[in-house]
Amino acid sequence: MHAITAANLRNAHGGESMAHMRYLVWGAEAEKEGFHNVARLFKAISAAEKVHATSHFRELKDGIYDALCASTAVFGLGKTSLNLQGGIMGETYEITEMYPTYLETAKFQGEKGAEQSFHYALAAERTHAALFQKAKRAIDTTGKDPDLGPIQICKVCGWTYEGEVPDKCPICSATREEFDTFAPLVYVK
């Protein structure tokens, strides 16, 4: 594998791994604040980030070695609205800066596996940003937990969708059996 594409995979793996953990922490904070749907959203998108990290890691199949990785990440823990803004910032960076550059480099270097991994992640990050924006808008305008339906995560590419399980993933064509559902909780009084 070309050195630049390998470095991009390592950096993307690091960034996705941090996003996975950051969203779990922010989800716990949302739960404490009573935003159960936002907590579920963070947990679902955390699972999608794990799919991306795993995909990037698998492409680095040239043995075991030490390597430095430089990953841009959003740090800090605040109230849920601020944490959602952090999610929007991170996803926007990946959509506008990181993945387009990594994808074009992989294409240029003829690294088909890396190209597919970056393509899948880029497509999914767009849906993540939109869902975070929807949740933040609801909290900021009403102060209440947003109304979110079931959140679907494709276990192959990490595509994220609010609604019923689709027959197939529009990004990777995985079948409906390849989705994890993060359903709304029903609270009994």
Z-matrix of the N, CA and C atoms (Angstrom, degrees):
N
C 1 1.454
C 2 1.530 1 108.42
N 3 1.326 2 114.57 1 142.44
C 4 1.465 3 119.82 2 177.41
C 5 1.530 4 110.35 3 -63.85
N 6 1.311 5 115.84 4 144.22
C 7 1.467 6 122.05 5 -174.42
C 8 1.527 7 112.65 6 -60.40
N 9 1.324 8 117.59 7 -40.78
C 10 1.470 9 119.35 8 -177.27
C 11 1.524 10 110.81 9 -68.71
N 12 1.319 11 117.77 10 -43.62
C 13 1.464 12 119.60 11 178.11
C 14 1.520 13 110.75 12 -64.71
N 15 1.321 14 117.71 13 -39.88
C 16 1.472 15 120.43 14 177.44
C 17 1.527 16 110.22 15 -61.34
N 18 1.323 17 117.32 16 -43.65
C 19 1.467 18 120.73 17 178.07
C 20 1.527 19 110.40 18 -62.99
N 21 1.322 20 117.41 19 -40.80
C 22 1.464 21 120.64 20 178.51
C 23 1.527 22 111.10 21 -63.15
N 24 1.334 23 117.00 22 -40.25
C 25 1.465 24 119.89 23 176.62
C 26 1.525 25 111.11 24 -63.08
N 27 1.324 26 117.24 25 -43.62
C 28 1.473 27 120.05 26 178.57
C 29 1.526 28 110.77 27 -62.55
N 30 1.333 29 116.35 28 -44.39
C 31 1.465 30 120.04 29 -179.78
C 32 1.528 31 111.10 30 -65.03
N 33 1.327 32 116.87 31 -41.46
C 34 1.466 33 120.32 32 178.46
C 35 1.525 34 110.67 33 -65.93
N 36 1.334 35 116.90 34 -40.40
C 37 1.462 36 120.40 35 176.68
C 38 1.527 37 109.83 36 -59.31
N 39 1.319 38 116.80 37 -45.85
C 40 1.461 39 120.46 38 178.86
C 41 1.522 40 112.27 39 -61.10
N 42 1.326 41 116.39 40 -44.88
C 43 1.466 42 120.12 41 179.99
C 44 1.515 43 112.41 42 -64.64
N 45 1.324 44 117.08 43 -42.85
C 46 1.467 45 120.59 44 179.39
C 47 1.524 46 111.38 45 -68.16
N 48 1.321 47 116.77 46 -36.06
C 49 1.470 48 120.34 47 177.66
C 50 1.527 49 110.46 48 -63.92
N 51 1.334 50 115.52 49 -42.73
C 52 1.467 51 119.00 50 178.03
C 53 1.528 52 110.90 51 -66.65
N 54 1.321 53 117.50 52 -39.57
C 55 1.468 54 120.30 53 178.37
C 56 1.524 55 110.17 54 -62.63
N 57 1.324 56 116.58 55 -41.97
C 58 1.469 57 121.05 56 177.71
C 59 1.528 58 110.47 57 -54.20
N 60 1.309 59 116.75 58 -50.28
C 61 1.471 60 120.36 59 -178.74
C 62 1.526 61 112.01 60 -71.05
N 63 1.324 62 117.01 61 -41.09
C 64 1.470 63 120.90 62 -179.45
C 65 1.530 64 110.18 63 -59.43
N 66 1.328 65 117.28 64 -42.19
C 67 1.461 66 120.26 65 -178.83
C 68 1.523 67 111.65 66 -69.10
N 69 1.311 68 117.94 67 -31.45
C 70 1.470 69 119.48 68 174.33
C 71 1.530 70 110.56 69 -66.02
N 72 1.321 71 117.19 70 -42.14
C 73 1.475 72 121.35 71 178.39
C 74 1.523 73 109.93 72 -65.09
N 75 1.325 74 116.86 73 -46.58
C 76 1.465 75 119.92 74 179.81
C 77 1.524 76 111.23 75 -65.94
N 78 1.322 77 117.73 76 -33.06
C 79 1.464 78 120.94 77 176.05
C 80 1.518 79 111.69 78 -64.41
N 81 1.326 80 116.52 79 -40.22
C 82 1.472 81 120.38 80 177.51
C 83 1.528 82 110.29 81 -63.44
N 84 1.317 83 116.96 82 -38.30
C 85 1.467 84 120.97 83 177.86
C 86 1.538 85 110.26 84 -65.78
N 87 1.325 86 116.67 85 -43.45
C 88 1.474 87 120.33 86 178.21
C 89 1.523 88 110.28 87 -60.90
N 90 1.317 89 117.11 88 -41.03
C 91 1.469 90 121.40 89 178.06
C 92 1.528 91 110.26 90 -60.59
N 93 1.335 92 117.28 91 -44.81
C 94 1.475 93 121.20 92 178.80
C 95 1.521 94 111.56 93 -60.76
N 96 1.334 95 116.43 94 -34.28
C 97 1.461 96 121.01 95 -179.20
C 98 1.525 97 112.69 96 -83.53
N 99 1.324 98 117.42 97 -1.72
C 100 1.461 99 121.35 98 178.34
C 101 1.517 100 114.91 99 87.37
N 102 1.323 101 117.30 100 11.19
C 103 1.461 102 121.86 101 177.10
C 104 1.532 103 108.50 102 -94.58
N 105 1.319 104 115.86 103 77.41
C 106 1.467 105 121.28 104 -173.26
C 107 1.531 106 112.38 105 -66.93
N 108 1.324 107 117.26 106 -36.97
C 109 1.464 108 119.24 107 178.32
C 110 1.525 109 111.96 108 -70.26
N 111 1.320 110 116.99 109 -36.82
C 112 1.468 111 119.66 110 176.24
C 113 1.525 112 109.47 111 -66.64
N 114 1.318 113 116.94 112 -39.68
C 115 1.472 114 120.11 113 176.96
C 116 1.529 115 109.88 114 -59.38
N 117 1.318 116 116.24 115 -42.97
C 118 1.467 117 121.47 116 178.88
C 119 1.534 118 110.53 117 -65.35
N 120 1.317 119 116.80 118 -39.22
C 121 1.465 120 121.06 119 177.55
C 122 1.524 121 110.71 120 -62.27
N 123 1.329 122 116.61 121 -47.26
C 124 1.464 123 119.68 122 177.98
C 125 1.535 124 110.74 123 -60.29
N 126 1.320 125 117.04 124 -41.95
C 127 1.472 126 120.46 125 -179.86
C 128 1.531 127 110.70 126 -64.24
N 129 1.317 128 117.45 127 -42.55
C 130 1.466 129 121.28 128 179.83
C 131 1.528 130 110.76 129 -64.22
N 132 1.323 131 116.29 130 -48.17
C 133 1.467 132 118.67 131 -178.15
C 134 1.524 133 110.40 132 -68.48
N 135 1.314 134 117.33 133 -30.24
C 136 1.461 135 120.20 134 172.76
C 137 1.527 136 110.31 135 -58.46
N 138 1.325 137 116.70 136 -41.14
C 139 1.473 138 120.85 137 178.31
C 140 1.531 139 110.64 138 -64.50
N 141 1.323 140 117.07 139 -37.91
C 142 1.466 141 120.19 140 178.08
C 143 1.527 142 110.82 141 -66.38
N 144 1.330 143 116.47 142 -39.30
C 145 1.471 144 119.75 143 178.38
C 146 1.525 145 110.47 144 -64.88
N 147 1.318 146 116.84 145 -33.54
C 148 1.465 147 120.29 146 176.13
C 149 1.533 148 110.35 147 -65.36
N 150 1.327 149 116.97 148 -38.43
C 151 1.472 150 120.77 149 175.58
C 152 1.529 151 109.60 150 -58.84
N 153 1.347 152 116.94 151 -45.39
C 154 1.468 153 120.38 152 -179.36
C 155 1.526 154 111.14 153 -64.94
N 156 1.324 155 116.59 154 -46.59
C 157 1.470 156 120.15 155 179.95
C 158 1.524 157 111.08 156 -59.03
N 159 1.325 158 116.04 157 -42.25
C 160 1.468 159 120.80 158 179.88
C 161 1.522 160 110.73 159 -65.03
N 162 1.308 161 117.73 160 -42.66
C 163 1.464 162 121.83 161 179.16
C 164 1.529 163 110.92 162 -61.02
N 165 1.334 164 116.65 163 -46.74
C 166 1.468 165 120.55 164 179.12
C 167 1.531 166 110.19 165 -62.48
N 168 1.327 167 116.87 166 -43.32
C 169 1.460 168 122.28 167 -178.62
C 170 1.534 169 110.33 168 -61.50
N 171 1.321 170 117.07 169 -42.94
C 172 1.472 171 120.70 170 -179.03
C 173 1.523 172 112.19 171 -64.78
N 174 1.309 173 116.95 172 -29.41
C 175 1.466 174 119.17 173 177.70
C 176 1.528 175 111.94 174 -70.31
N 177 1.321 176 116.80 175 -20.31
C 178 1.472 177 121.68 176 178.12
C 179 1.529 178 109.07 177 -89.92
N 180 1.301 179 116.18 178 66.93
C 181 1.458 180 121.41 179 -170.54
C 182 1.529 181 113.18 180 -101.30
N 183 1.304 182 117.60 181 25.18
C 184 1.461 183 120.71 182 -175.77
C 185 1.524 184 113.34 183 -93.80
N 186 1.307 185 119.10 184 23.85
C 187 1.457 186 121.24 185 178.02
C 188 1.512 187 112.27 186 111.42
N 189 1.306 188 114.56 187 -177.69
C 190 1.461 189 122.14 188 -178.81
C 191 1.528 190 108.31 189 -101.21
N 192 1.309 191 116.97 190 129.24
C 193 1.457 192 121.07 191 -178.50
C 194 1.521 193 109.11 192 -160.40
N 195 1.311 194 116.07 193 160.90
C 196 1.458 195 121.97 194 173.98
C 197 1.519 196 108.83 195 -86.64
N 198 1.305 197 116.44 196 143.35
C 199 1.462 198 120.39 197 176.42
C 200 1.516 199 109.46 198 -156.12
N 201 1.283 200 114.61 199 144.35
C 202 1.454 201 121.51 200 174.57
C 203 1.524 202 108.57 201 -82.69
N 204 1.326 203 116.72 202 137.01
C 205 1.462 204 118.55 203 173.22
C 206 1.514 205 108.44 204 -128.32
N 207 1.313 206 114.53 205 139.60
C 208 1.459 207 121.76 206 179.88
C 209 1.523 208 107.49 207 -112.74
N 210 1.313 209 116.39 208 112.62
C 211 1.458 210 120.71 209 -177.59
C 212 1.513 211 109.77 210 -124.88
N 213 1.309 212 115.84 211 130.73
C 214 1.453 213 120.33 212 173.83
C 215 1.524 214 107.87 213 -77.92
N 216 1.322 215 116.00 214 136.65
C 217 1.461 216 119.90 215 -179.79
C 218 1.520 217 109.73 216 -149.19
N 219 1.311 218 114.93 217 155.34
C 220 1.457 219 122.32 218 174.84
C 221 1.521 220 107.00 219 -92.50
N 222 1.320 221 117.01 220 131.42
C 223 1.461 222 121.08 221 -179.36
C 224 1.517 223 110.00 222 -119.85
N 225 1.317 224 115.66 223 155.79
C 226 1.448 225 122.46 224 175.96
C 227 1.515 226 111.90 225 117.98
N 228 1.306 227 113.52 226 157.85
C 229 1.461 228 121.49 227 178.76
C 230 1.514 229 107.84 228 -132.91
N 231 1.320 230 115.38 229 121.80
C 232 1.456 231 120.54 230 178.93
C 233 1.511 232 110.00 231 -134.21
N 234 1.296 233 115.78 232 -158.62
C 235 1.459 234 121.20 233 173.78
C 236 1.533 235 108.58 234 -70.14
N 237 1.300 236 116.57 235 162.96
C 238 1.459 237 121.53 236 -172.02
C 239 1.523 238 113.29 237 -57.32
N 240 1.318 239 119.36 238 -42.05
C 241 1.459 240 120.64 239 179.06
C 242 1.529 241 110.74 240 -59.02
N 243 1.320 242 116.72 241 -43.24
C 244 1.465 243 121.03 242 179.15
C 245 1.527 244 110.69 243 -67.15
N 246 1.323 245 116.91 244 -39.40
C 247 1.466 246 120.20 245 178.05
C 248 1.532 247 110.81 246 -64.60
N 249 1.325 248 117.09 247 -38.85
C 250 1.471 249 119.91 248 175.11
C 251 1.526 250 110.57 249 -62.73
N 252 1.336 251 117.08 250 -38.89
C 253 1.463 252 119.85 251 176.56
C 254 1.530 253 109.77 252 -62.00
N 255 1.320 254 117.07 253 -39.41
C 256 1.464 255 120.37 254 175.61
C 257 1.517 256 111.66 255 -60.82
N 258 1.331 257 116.62 256 -41.21
C 259 1.460 258 120.61 257 176.70
C 260 1.526 259 111.64 258 -62.61
N 261 1.320 260 116.47 259 -42.38
C 262 1.464 261 121.01 260 178.27
C 263 1.527 262 110.01 261 -62.41
N 264 1.334 263 116.70 262 -43.76
C 265 1.464 264 120.38 263 179.45
C 266 1.528 265 111.54 264 -60.98
N 267 1.332 266 116.62 265 -46.15
C 268 1.458 267 120.62 266 -179.11
C 269 1.514 268 112.24 267 -64.05
N 270 1.324 269 116.46 268 -45.33
C 271 1.462 270 120.78 269 -179.79
C 272 1.527 271 110.86 270 -65.69
N 273 1.325 272 117.06 271 -39.72
C 274 1.464 273 121.02 272 179.73
C 275 1.524 274 110.83 273 -63.26
N 276 1.327 275 117.25 274 -41.52
C 277 1.471 276 120.42 275 176.51
C 278 1.525 277 110.38 276 -59.61
N 279 1.312 278 116.73 277 -44.32
C 280 1.468 279 120.03 278 -179.56
C 281 1.528 280 111.69 279 -65.02
N 282 1.334 281 116.69 280 -37.11
C 283 1.469 282 121.99 281 -178.35
C 284 1.525 283 112.26 282 -73.03
N 285 1.330 284 116.57 283 -40.37
C 286 1.468 285 119.65 284 -172.16
C 287 1.519 286 114.12 285 -97.50
N 288 1.322 287 117.79 286 -25.67
C 289 1.457 288 120.53 287 -174.25
C 290 1.526 289 112.88 288 -116.95
N 291 1.328 290 115.88 289 -62.29
C 292 1.451 291 121.20 290 -167.53
C 293 1.523 292 113.56 291 -68.27
N 294 1.326 293 117.05 292 -63.83
C 295 1.463 294 118.99 293 -172.84
C 296 1.527 295 114.24 294 -66.63
N 297 1.328 296 120.73 295 -37.90
C 298 1.473 297 117.31 296 176.13
C 299 1.540 298 112.25 297 -58.97
N 300 1.327 299 116.30 298 -40.54
C 301 1.467 300 120.53 299 179.61
C 302 1.523 301 111.04 300 -68.41
N 303 1.328 302 116.76 301 -46.80
C 304 1.468 303 120.41 302 179.74
C 305 1.529 304 110.91 303 -62.31
N 306 1.322 305 116.31 304 -40.75
C 307 1.462 306 121.07 305 -179.23
C 308 1.530 307 110.93 306 -63.37
N 309 1.316 308 117.09 307 -47.93
C 310 1.471 309 120.50 308 -179.63
C 311 1.526 310 111.53 309 -64.38
N 312 1.326 311 117.27 310 -36.65
C 313 1.462 312 120.55 311 177.55
C 314 1.527 313 110.32 312 -65.17
N 315 1.322 314 117.01 313 -44.78
C 316 1.470 315 120.52 314 178.90
C 317 1.531 316 110.34 315 -61.99
N 318 1.324 317 117.86 316 -41.14
C 319 1.467 318 121.17 317 176.96
C 320 1.526 319 110.49 318 -61.33
N 321 1.328 320 115.88 319 -48.41
C 322 1.459 321 121.44 320 -178.97
C 323 1.529 322 111.15 321 -59.57
N 324 1.327 323 116.46 322 -38.43
C 325 1.460 324 120.50 323 -178.10
C 326 1.521 325 113.09 324 -88.01
N 327 1.320 326 117.57 325 1.47
C 328 1.458 327 121.14 326 176.66
C 329 1.523 328 114.07 327 68.47
N 330 1.318 329 116.43 328 29.63
C 331 1.467 330 122.08 329 -179.01
C 332 1.527 331 108.39 330 -95.99
N 333 1.336 332 116.40 331 85.48
C 334 1.468 333 122.56 332 -172.20
C 335 1.534 334 113.09 333 -61.35
N 336 1.336 335 118.05 334 -42.68
C 337 1.459 336 120.22 335 -179.88
C 338 1.518 337 112.07 336 -63.76
N 339 1.327 338 116.73 337 -44.22
C 340 1.466 339 120.99 338 177.41
C 341 1.523 340 110.37 339 -64.84
N 342 1.325 341 115.92 340 -39.92
C 343 1.457 342 120.24 341 178.67
C 344 1.527 343 110.51 342 -58.08
N 345 1.321 344 117.06 343 -46.63
C 346 1.461 345 120.56 344 179.97
C 347 1.532 346 110.77 345 -64.49
N 348 1.319 347 117.36 346 -43.32
C 349 1.458 348 121.12 347 -179.55
C 350 1.531 349 110.93 348 -61.09
N 351 1.330 350 116.62 349 -44.50
C 352 1.467 351 120.43 350 178.83
C 353 1.527 352 111.15 351 -67.85
N 354 1.316 353 117.61 352 -38.70
C 355 1.469 354 121.14 353 178.13
C 356 1.529 355 110.85 354 -61.23
N 357 1.324 356 116.50 355 -47.64
C 358 1.465 357 120.53 356 179.57
C 359 1.528 358 110.32 357 -58.46
N 360 1.326 359 116.55 358 -47.07
C 361 1.463 360 119.84 359 -177.65
C 362 1.528 361 111.14 360 -63.65
N 363 1.316 362 117.11 361 -45.14
C 364 1.464 363 120.56 362 -179.29
C 365 1.522 364 111.22 363 -58.77
N 366 1.309 365 117.23 364 -45.46
C 367 1.467 366 120.70 365 -179.99
C 368 1.525 367 111.21 366 -61.76
N 369 1.317 368 116.70 367 -41.62
C 370 1.466 369 120.32 368 -178.61
C 371 1.525 370 112.01 369 -70.65
N 372 1.327 371 117.42 370 -37.85
C 373 1.469 372 119.97 371 -177.71
C 374 1.521 373 111.11 372 -60.91
N 375 1.308 374 117.62 373 -31.26
C 376 1.475 375 120.17 374 177.93
C 377 1.528 376 110.84 375 -61.74
N 378 1.335 377 116.52 376 -40.19
C 379 1.460 378 118.94 377 179.38
C 380 1.523 379 110.82 378 -71.40
N 381 1.321 380 117.24 379 -33.59
C 382 1.469 381 120.52 380 178.95
C 383 1.526 382 110.22 381 -62.83
N 384 1.320 383 116.18 382 -47.72
C 385 1.464 384 119.86 383 -179.40
C 386 1.528 385 110.81 384 -58.84
N 387 1.322 386 116.96 385 -43.57
C 388 1.470 387 120.60 386 -178.67
C 389 1.527 388 111.44 387 -64.22
N 390 1.323 389 117.68 388 -40.71
C 391 1.470 390 120.40 389 179.29
C 392 1.525 391 111.37 390 -68.60
N 393 1.320 392 117.96 391 -39.17
C 394 1.468 393 120.43 392 176.03
C 395 1.524 394 110.39 393 -63.68
N 396 1.331 395 117.43 394 -40.74
C 397 1.467 396 120.73 395 178.72
C 398 1.526 397 110.73 396 -63.08
N 399 1.315 398 117.38 397 -42.35
C 400 1.470 399 121.56 398 178.62
C 401 1.524 400 110.29 399 -60.72
N 402 1.313 401 117.21 400 -45.30
C 403 1.464 402 121.43 401 -178.86
C 404 1.529 403 111.11 402 -66.40
N 405 1.313 404 117.41 403 -43.81
C 406 1.459 405 120.92 404 -179.62
C 407 1.523 406 110.90 405 -63.77
N 408 1.324 407 116.31 406 -43.02
C 409 1.471 408 120.88 407 178.98
C 410 1.536 409 110.25 408 -58.40
N 411 1.332 410 116.74 409 -43.13
C 412 1.469 411 120.19 410 179.98
C 413 1.520 412 111.51 411 -64.11
N 414 1.311 413 116.88 412 -45.69
C 415 1.472 414 119.92 413 -179.59
C 416 1.520 415 110.63 414 -65.32
N 417 1.323 416 116.86 415 -44.08
C 418 1.461 417 120.25 416 -176.91
C 419 1.527 418 113.26 417 -68.83
N 420 1.335 419 117.89 418 -29.98
C 421 1.467 420 119.33 419 -177.66
C 422 1.524 421 112.92 420 -92.91
N 423 1.340 422 116.99 421 -31.33
C 424 1.468 423 119.05 422 -176.12
C 425 1.525 424 113.67 423 -115.49
N 426 1.327 425 116.49 424 -18.80
C 427 1.461 426 120.03 425 -175.47
C 428 1.519 427 112.92 426 74.16
N 429 1.332 428 115.84 427 7.71
C 430 1.465 429 120.42 428 -176.50
C 431 1.522 430 111.21 429 -115.59
N 432 1.322 431 114.23 430 161.86
C 433 1.454 432 122.31 431 176.42
C 434 1.531 433 108.90 432 -60.99
N 435 1.331 434 118.72 433 131.81
C 436 1.467 435 119.53 434 179.80
C 437 1.525 436 111.57 435 -68.16
N 438 1.299 437 114.95 436 153.49
C 439 1.460 438 121.17 437 174.97
C 440 1.524 439 107.09 438 -82.75
N 441 1.322 440 116.50 439 111.54
C 442 1.459 441 121.73 440 179.57
C 443 1.517 442 109.35 441 -126.06
N 444 1.316 443 115.78 442 131.34
C 445 1.454 444 120.52 443 175.66
C 446 1.519 445 110.50 444 -77.71
N 447 1.330 446 116.61 445 -166.72
C 448 1.462 447 119.63 446 177.41
C 449 1.535 448 109.71 447 -60.55
N 450 1.312 449 115.92 448 140.81
C 451 1.464 450 121.16 449 178.05
C 452 1.523 451 107.48 450 -108.57
N 453 1.315 452 114.99 451 124.47
C 454 1.467 453 121.95 452 -176.39
C 455 1.524 454 109.83 453 -104.44
N 456 1.329 455 116.02 454 135.07
C 457 1.464 456 122.10 455 177.15
C 458 1.523 457 108.52 456 -121.81
N 459 1.327 458 116.38 457 122.80
C 460 1.460 459 120.45 458 174.62
C 461 1.525 460 107.75 459 -74.80
N 462 1.321 461 116.43 460 123.84
C 463 1.464 462 121.29 461 -178.02
C 464 1.529 463 112.45 462 -76.15
N 465 1.324 464 117.42 463 -7.82
C 466 1.466 465 120.78 464 179.07
C 467 1.527 466 110.87 465 -92.23
N 468 1.338 467 117.26 466 -47.31
C 469 1.471 468 120.24 467 -174.15
C 470 1.527 469 114.65 468 -119.02
N 471 1.326 470 117.71 469 -10.63
C 472 1.461 471 120.29 470 179.87
C 473 1.518 472 114.67 471 85.40
N 474 1.346 473 117.82 472 4.92
C 475 1.470 474 119.44 473 177.80
C 476 1.525 475 108.32 474 -57.34
N 477 1.305 476 115.80 475 139.86
C 478 1.457 477 122.45 476 -174.64
C 479 1.518 478 108.87 477 -121.85
N 480 1.335 479 114.58 478 135.84
C 481 1.462 480 120.13 479 -173.63
C 482 1.519 481 109.40 480 -145.40
N 483 1.320 482 115.95 481 136.56
C 484 1.460 483 120.84 482 174.20
C 485 1.520 484 108.00 483 -97.02
N 486 1.329 485 116.17 484 122.48
C 487 1.457 486 121.52 485 -179.30
C 488 1.512 487 110.25 486 137.89
N 489 1.308 488 115.44 487 -165.14
C 490 1.464 489 120.50 488 179.75
C 491 1.529 490 110.24 489 -74.62
N 492 1.313 491 115.64 490 156.95
C 493 1.463 492 121.29 491 -179.00
C 494 1.533 493 109.23 492 -60.78
N 495 1.330 494 117.31 493 126.79
C 496 1.470 495 118.80 494 177.68
C 497 1.534 496 110.45 495 -75.45
N 498 1.317 497 116.28 496 161.33
C 499 1.466 498 120.03 497 177.72
C 500 1.518 499 111.59 498 -63.73
N 501 1.344 500 115.87 499 -35.78
C 502 1.456 501 119.52 500 175.31
C 503 1.521 502 109.37 501 -151.67
N 504 1.314 503 115.05 502 155.27
C 505 1.463 504 121.02 503 179.87
C 506 1.528 505 109.42 504 -72.57
N 507 1.344 506 117.67 505 130.99
C 508 1.465 507 119.74 506 179.97
C 509 1.530 508 113.34 507 -72.73
N 510 1.324 509 117.17 508 -11.94
C 511 1.462 510 120.52 509 -179.02
C 512 1.525 511 111.30 510 -93.93
N 513 1.339 512 117.30 511 -50.60
C 514 1.471 513 120.68 512 -173.17
C 515 1.527 514 113.61 513 -117.07
N 516 1.322 515 117.78 514 -2.69
C 517 1.473 516 124.73 515 -179.90
C 518 1.525 517 113.99 516 68.95
N 519 1.328 518 117.67 517 17.92
C 520 1.467 519 119.84 518 175.01
C 521 1.527 520 109.38 519 -61.37
N 522 1.321 521 116.72 520 148.22
C 523 1.461 522 121.20 521 179.78
C 524 1.518 523 110.76 522 -78.27
N 525 1.305 524 115.80 523 166.97
C 526 1.471 525 121.79 524 -178.29
C 527 1.522 526 112.79 525 -57.89
N 528 1.318 527 117.62 526 -25.00
C 529 1.475 528 120.96 527 178.63
C 530 1.528 529 111.67 528 -69.75
N 531 1.317 530 117.32 529 -15.03
C 532 1.461 531 122.17 530 -179.02
C 533 1.529 532 112.65 531 -93.57
N 534 1.331 533 117.38 532 20.15
C 535 1.460 534 121.18 533 179.46
C 536 1.521 535 110.66 534 -112.78
N 537 1.330 536 115.28 535 143.43
C 538 1.458 537 121.89 536 168.68
C 539 1.519 538 106.91 537 -102.89
N 540 1.336 539 115.79 538 136.63
C 541 1.454 540 121.36 539 -179.78
C 542 1.522 541 109.88 540 -106.99
N 543 1.316 542 115.51 541 130.01
C 544 1.463 543 122.91 542 173.39
C 545 1.528 544 106.11 543 -108.87
N 546 1.336 545 114.47 544 92.12
C 547 1.462 546 121.60 545 -172.20
C 548 1.529 547 111.16 546 -84.81
N 549 1.332 548 116.15 547 151.41
C 550 1.472 549 119.26 548 175.24
C 551 1.533 550 110.02 549 -60.36
N 552 1.299 551 114.34 550 143.51
C 553 1.457 552 119.81 551 176.51
C 554 1.516 553 109.08 552 -80.79
N 555 1.291 554 116.19 553 145.78
C 556 1.464 555 121.63 554 176.59
C 557 1.530 556 106.74 555 -107.88
N 558 1.316 557 115.82 556 118.22
C 559 1.460 558 120.51 557 179.33
C 560 1.515 559 109.72 558 -96.36
N 561 1.303 560 116.05 559 127.38
C 562 1.464 561 122.32 560 178.86
C 563 1.536 562 106.97 561 -100.02
N 564 1.332 563 115.43 562 130.38
C 565 1.478 564 119.87 563 -179.94
C 566 1.496 565 110.38 564 -96.26
